[in-house]
Amino acid sequence: MKAFKILIMILAIGVALYEQVSEEKNIYIMIAAIVVFMYGMMQLSAKTPSKNQDKDEEDAE
């Protein structure tokens, strides 16, 4: 599933870059590609533990 999300994010960035260099830019496609990329980054980084997670757990006790 992680590989699928990364593939979708790469595809979204490719579409956004293609729209950026095209003669007739479609702002809605660019916005959609950026939203897909940001959502994918949010999903992938949600499982990354915080640097301060140990400190937070000690403070709670």
Secondary structure by P-SEA (a helix, b strand, c coil): caaaaaaaaaaaaaaaaaaaacccccaaaaaaaaaaaaaaaaaaaccccccaaaaaaaaac
